[in-house]
C-alpha cells in the first residue's frame, strides 16, 4: 500500500476551472481514496467463508499436506460450489481478489 499523506495531493497551478494560479489541495480525492472498499472476494473465498471451521480446517490441512486441489474441487462441487476448477488454482496461488492471508 502506498505510504505518505494523501492530503498532499494537489492540482497543478492553472488547472482549476477558474484558471486559478495557485496550487490547491484536493481533499475530495484523498477522502475518496481512503473510503475505497476492499476487493470483493473471489467465488472460492466466498464459498470457503460459508463453511464451518471444521470443514475449512480439513480443506486447509488437505492442501497443506500436498493433497490434490482437484479432489477439493470435486468435493466442493458436490456441496454447492459452482465456480470453475481454475478459480481454485488461482485462489490457492494468491492470483485472485482475496487478501493474501485468506488463501
Buried (B, 14 or more C-beta within 10 A) or exposed (E): EEEEEBEEBEBEEEEEEEEEEEEEEBEEBBEEEEEEEEEEBBBBBEBBEEBEEEBEEBBEEBBEEEEEBEEBBEBBEEEEBEBEBEBBBBBBEEEBBBEEEBB
